[in-house]
Amino acid sequence: MYLITKSTGKISKAKYLLLVPLMLAIVLVYLLKQDMQVLAGLERWQQNFPHLYQKTNGLNGQQSYQELHALLIYRNEQLLYEQYYKGNQDYINFEQGIKRVKSSRIKQWQYDDLHYIASVNKSLTAIFIGILLEEFSLSADSLISQHYQFSPQQLATCPVLQQLTFAHLLSMQSPWQWDEWQGDDLINLWQQTDFNQYLLSKPCKSTLSWQYNSAIPNFLLNLFDNKLRQQQQISIQTYLDKEFFQPLKIKNYLWVQQPNGVVEGSARMHMQARDLAKIGQLILNQGKYAGQQIVSANWLKHMTQPQQATEAGDYGYFIWLREYAGEPAWVMEGDGGQYLIILPELAAVVVIFQGNYLDWPLYHAQSKELLSQYVVPQLRADK
């Protein structure tokens, strides 16, 4: 057995055997260093949030929360807590009736894994719309009918479309009869090849009213994709990768498309937890990242103000406005328990990933307990 060298052409078997222990030693030192870094991290997290650490890790390494996949806490741009847990790899099959597909395999989630963020993507779409409105010198009060060509029949049967603005749609105020929480509209939407046509085919009311509607963010992305293709010959995905994701140094994400090829605005986005936290920090920093203004501070101010009071809570531009233990919070929430929570008065960002798909009572209760009983009290104590 020989190794080829530049000088003699080979190394004797004896010399090769001497190199093996050295190579193994190098590998072992590297692995030991990695383990020490992990242990140091765990020690820091335990020091920063002792009660949270004990609760989320439980006794004998057992999770206290069902299908908690990741939990990150930042304050003043400093990472205070980061843990990843074992959990399922379930997913939602949209085309086959919005059904949860269960996986038999358990995964140890890691920092570089892409995780489904569900309707957190709606809140990202609100940020994107702010960037695009500025790109085309428009405002939230601009009329939709001046930028989307409704058919004469649509305008005749739904005159209120003439009054519809971007602000209305961003706050889920629309004229269409729609019910995706108790009814089948979301299921039916995913049976279509054209989301816009399905939305516009719904019966029209005489006034605008709030109704949670996952077709609306897609309608807006379709509108701006069309404008970008007409005026700049690029897709909305290409534009936003250049204007949003690249400046934030977000390189690894999965953005699934609508049936017509335009990226999805309501769900079907997969991101890394640390990258999602960057977006929370961007909002805290009034739209700036590394000195670059990526989105207007004024837009983010309006986005995170109450635009509509609903039975489910105050709503901004595709974002929920809530409180945890009396602490105001801007909440991006997605099915299964995906959260990007911004606590503006504490200068903190919290990312939670869960795998409790189609189980709102469970994932909502778990996230509320985590924030109200563990995260917020500790942040206040350290303020």
N, C-alpha and C positions, 0 to 999 in steps of 0.2 A: 504494500500500500504506500503510495507516494503522493505528495503535493507538488504541483509545478511551481517553479520559481523563475525569476528573470535571469539570474546569474548562472545557476547550474542546471536549470530545467526541472529539478525535482528536489524534494526534501525527503530524507530517509524516514522510514517508518518509526524509528526510535525518536527522532526529533518531533515528528508529528504527534506521537503519544505524549510527549512532554508539553505540547501546546494545549492539549485537550483540557487538563486541569486549570490552566490559566484562563482559557475561554469560559469554562464553567464558573470560575471565580468571578469573572467580570459580570457575567449574567446574574449571578447570585447577589453581587453588590448592588447592581441596578435594581433588582427586585426588592432588596432590603430597603433601598432608598425610597422606592415607591411606597412600600408598606409604612415606612416611617412618616412620609408625607401624609398618607391617609390617616394614620393615628394622630398626627399633630392636628389635622383638620378636625377630626372628631372631638379632640380635646377642646379646641377653640369653640366649636359649636356648643359643646356641653357647658362651657364657661359662660358663653353669651346668653344662652337660653336653657338653663338647667331643667326647668319644669317641662318645657316643650320637648327637650331631648328625651327625658324620662318617659313622657307620655307617648311620643311617636315611636320609640324603640321598644317600650313595654318590657315585660319580664321575660327572661330567657330568649331575648331577641325576637319575640313575637310582636307583630304590629298591633297597635291599639286601634288603628283606623283601618277600615276595610278598603283595600285597593288604593292606598295612597302610594303614588309612584314617585313623586318628587316634591320637595319643599325648599324654596330658596327665599332668603330675606336679605335685602340690601337697605342700607341707610347712609345717606350722604355719599352715595356711590361706592360704599364699602360693603363687601360681602361679609355678612355676619353669621349666616347659617346656610348650609347646603347639604342636603341629604337625598339619596336615591334609594328606593326600596324594591323589593321583589314584588311582582304583580303580574296580572294577566296581560295578554296581547289581544284582547277582544277588539272588535271594530264594528262599525255600522255599515250595513249594506243599504245604500240609499235607493238603488234602482229596484230592489226587490221588497219594497214596502217599509223602509226605515226600520230594519230589523237588526238586533244585536246578534252578531256572530261570535260565539264563544270559542276561545282557543284552549286546547288542552295543555299548552305549554306555558310554564311560568318563566318570567324573564327578570333578571336583575337589571333594572333600569340604570343607565349611566348618563353622565353629563353631556355626552356627545350624541345621544339618541334623539331622533326626531319623534316627537309625540304629537298626536292629534290634538288640536286646540278648539275644534268645534266652533261655537258661536263667538268665541273671542275674536274670530276673524271679522265679525260684523263691526266691532270697535276699530279694528285695523282699517276696515273699509272707510269708516268715518274720517280717519286721519288721511287716507288716500284722497278722498273727495276734497278735503281742504286743500291739499297740494294741487289737485287738478283744477279746482275753481280758480285758484291764483294763477295757474298756468294760462288759463283762457280768459283772465280778467273778468271773472264773474264773482257773484256773491251768493250767500245762502238764500237771499231773497229773490234771486233770479228765477224767472218763470221756466218751468220744465218745458212747456209747449213751444218756447222759442229755440229749444235745443234738441227736442225729440219730435219727430213728425207723427203725431197721432192721425189716424185716418178720419175722414169726414164723418163716417158712421160712429166712430168712437167718441168724437166731440159732440155729435148730435144726441147720442144716448147718455153721455156723461159730461154735461156742460161744465161741471166743477173742475174738470181737468184744466180749463183755461186759467184757473186761480192757483193751481198747484205749484209750489216752489220747492227748491232743493231742501230748505229748512223743514218743510212739511215732511218730506220723505225720510230725511235723516232722523227725525223724531217719531217715525212710524205713524204719521198722520196721513191717511189716504182715503179715497172714496170707495175702495173696493170691498165687497163683502168677503171676509177671509177669516178662517178659524183653523189654526194649525196646532193649537194646544188641546182642544177637545174634538175638533173635526179632522177631516182627511186632506186638507189642502196641501200640507207639506208632502204627504205621501203621493198625492196626485201630481204635484209639481215635478217630482222626480221621474214621472212616467212620460214627461214631455221632451220633445227635441228642441223646443224654443220656450224658455222660461218667460220671456217678455209677452209672447202671444197668450200664454196661459193666464198670466196676471191680468192682461187687458181684456180677456174674455170673461172675467168675473163680473157678476152683477154690480152695478154702480149705485151708490147712495147719493143723495142730494147734497150732503155735507161731508166735510172731512172729519174723521174721528180716529182715535188711537186704536190700533190693533197690531199685535206682534206679527210681523209678516216677513218671512225669509226670502220672498221673491224680490222685495224692494232693494236690498243692497245689490243683488244681481242686476236688476234693472238699471241702477246707476252706473255700475261698471260697464254694462253693455253700451249705455249712452256715451260714456267717455272713451271707450274703446273705438267706437265709430268715429268720434271727433278726431281722435289721434291718428287713426288710419287715413282719414280724409285730408287732414291738414299737415301731418308730419310723417305719414307713411310708416308708422310703427304701431305695435300692439300696446295695449295698456300694461301687459306684463313686462315687456321690454322697457317701457318708460319708467315704471315703478321700481324695477330692479336697479336702474341707473340713478333715479332721483331719491330713492328711499333706502333700499336694502344695501346697496354698495356703500353709501356714506356711513351707514351704521356698522359696516364691516360684517354684515350678515350674509354669509356665503352658502350655507347649507340649509335649505328649507325645501319643502315639497308643497306646491300650490296646484291643486287639482282643478281641472277646467269644467265649465258648464258643457252641456252637450253640443253647443254651437262653437266651442273652442275658446271662448273668453273665460278667463280665470274666475273662480267662484268668489262671491263676496259675502257669503253667509256662514260657510263652514269649510270643511275639506282642505284645511291648511294644516301642515305639520311643521313644528319648529322645535329647536332646542330651548331648554328652560333658560339658559343664560342669555340667549338672544332675545327671548321674550322680555326678560328683565330690562334689557337695553331700551326697549320701547317704553316701558314704564318710566325709566329714568329720563328718557327724551321728553316725556310729558312733564315731569317734575322740573326739568330744565327749560321749560317754556319753548320747546321745539328745537333746542340746540344740542348738538353732539360734537365734541372735539372742536368747538369754536365755530361750527358751521350751522347756519339756520336751515333746518331741513323742512320744518313745517311752521307756519305762522303761529306766533304766541297768541295772537288775538283769536285765531281759529280754535286753538286748544282751550282757551278760556270759555268760548261759547259752547264747545263740545261738552265740557264738563260742568255746565250749568244746567239746572232743571229746565227742560223744555216742555215736559208734559208730566202731569201727575197721573199715575195709573194705579189700578188695583194691585199691581205687583211691586209698586214703589215708584219713586221719581226716576225719570228717564231723560238723558241728555241726547246727544247725537250718537245713536247706537251704543250707548253706555249707560249702566245703572249707577245711580247715586244712592249710596247706602251708608249705614253706620255700623261699626263694630265696637261694642262697649262704649258707645257715645262718641266714638271717633269717626269723623267724616271720611268717606272712602269713595273713590272712583273705581267702579268694579266692571271689569270685562269678564263675562261669565260664559262658559260653554258646557254643553251636555257632557255628562260623565264626571264632571267635577274639575273642569279646566278653568283656572282663574289667573288673571293678572290684576292685582289689587294695588292701588296707589293710595297711600295715606299722606295727603299733602301737608298736614300740620305736623306730622312726625318725620317728614322728608324720607319716607320709607316706601319700598316696593316689595311686594310679596308675590311669588309665583307658586301655584299649586297645580300639580297634575294628579288626576285620579283615573281609575278605570271602571267607574260605576255608571256605565252607559244606560240611558233611558231610566234612571232611578233618581229623579230630582230630589225627593225628600231626603234620601241618604246623603248624596254628595253635598247638598245645600247645608244640611245640619252639620256635617263634618267640617266643612270649611268655616261655618259660622263659629263653631266651638273652638277651632284652632285659632282664629283671629281674636275672638272675644275673650277667651280665657287664658291664652298663652302668649300670643304674639304682641297684641296691643298693650297689655299690662306690663310686659317686660320692656318694651320700647319706651313707655311712659316713665318707668322707674329709672331708666338710663338716660332720660332726656336732659 
